[in-house]
């Protein structure tokens, strides 16, 4: 077993444990922190696959923006921060469904004959992506950023109204 395979197993185990922490945790703030750890684990997997641009995007967008936005939403919602115990009596249904789905996926991955081909990527892929984002997809990119900004401003306004009341 090579050092890269050992690193992959360690990072994969960390990512899976963090994802389980998101799902089974009882404290919503700790769940959000586990989600950040899971996002960082996915970024580390991208680094191990030598996809450094995807790793940087994963850290900047998911860890840096979405996870922080989730934490802001949790902190601004006081009701969720109370230590109320909530239980779901149907957890066993989800467990059975998840195990069944995992078994089906494992079977399908093992049964398919995966074709591997080597293909040349034309030009610099990061430069091509940058060109596409600033020419072809500039309008959807800007609309998405404005929507996120409006959502953040709206959350702050709602939180301030509750403080003043």
Secondary structure, 3 states (H helix, E strand, C coil): CCHHHHHHHHHHHHHHHHHHHHHHCCCHHHHHHHHHHHHHHHHHHHHHCCCHHHHHHHHHHHHHHHHHHHHHHHHHCHHHHCCCCCCCCCHHHHHHHHHHHHHHHHHHHHHCCCCCCCCCCCCCHHHHHHHHHHCCCHHHHHHHHHHHHHHHHHHHHHHHHHHHC
